[in-house]
């Protein structure tokens, strides 16, 4: 088993730099399984396409790609149903202290928007403490910009208009396009797909979906470390090469 990630860990001592030219250090047709957990939503289309090219290159014939992604349909439903408990699982509470500088309210829709598109600015240090804003805000007397980590700020009425489209991909890109005031920022989430959009994307790379429920995939792939982690927030997919 080999771990490819942008973050250092004992299993990943040489983090991968995700880019349009990134390379998975595996031989052609050498892998039985490729697994991605809550990664693709952080990447733009060009990098996602590159990773799929690499996945196809390294997978053996009739081997599989297993994907775990945010449950965007449930996020939309939860916003309209005011399911604050489910939406709060995504960690917005940990960074909402930075929202005051942009007059952004903590509501079901601002929490849901963060699942589709979120970013932090230069005054915010990033993922050193993950979603703990108290440990990640830079202490720099020369910084005049207020630290921020959250969704593109707007009113609930504006969020609702976007969410009424009902299309995860459209929601994400409408939110992305609304970011205009930051001189420099870094995306957290920036991509999303409906199930149909995802299947169409995979088909372009020759990957065919194996129909299975989340619970079936978790049971079949029980050997994958932490496969059940965040299962109540996720959708699971298996695609065969």
Phi, psi and omega in degrees: 000134177232138182256128173246120182206161177277349181253144179288144171204168177303333178270354185218073185282348176233083185305143178278134173270110182286125180204176180290350180242012186295155186226130173272123188282066178224152178287158176300141174052045186242351188247139178274336186207137168238130183235133177230126180241115175047054178241312189301330181292345179270355190245153176278172186300321183297318180287321176302314180298320179296317179295326177290322174301315180293322179298314178298321182296318189269342181285140170290159176299138180068017173267177192230152167254125176252125182243134169241123185227162175303146176275085186292325178298319178291328177296317178297312181299318182294326178295312181289331178273002180056042178275076184297325183298312180293317182296327181288347177296340188277002171093006181297328180303326184291339182242356186296344175296341178273354186280340184301325182295341179247012180055034179268126182274151173275103179227172177301323183283325176290324176295316180294321180300327181293335178289329182271320181205125178211158183205164170232152181264181186292336180284351180252132192280350175104224192260016180303322176246019183054243186266016179267096186298332182296330182261353186249353178285131181291138172261086185226110184298339182274352181278117178263339179287137179283135179301139178213135171216112181177193179282166173304122186291133174196176180281163177300323179300320178290318176300314183300318179301320178290316183290337179292345175295332176072004184250113182307317182294316180294320178301312181299314184286330173294319177295315179302315184292344182275351181282109185229338191270349183275134177287326178205133180208168183231130180287144162264274172271141179209008183212154178199157180218142164288166178301320180294315179298320181294316179298318178298319178298313182295322179299326178299335180257012177081015180261131183248134182288136169262115184293123178198148178284165177304314183294324178294318180295317178300318181292316182292328185253031184300341181284347179284126181303133175058030181300330182273350182302130180064027184296329180288348182252000194238160166244141181246144180220145171239131177235133181259139179281000000 
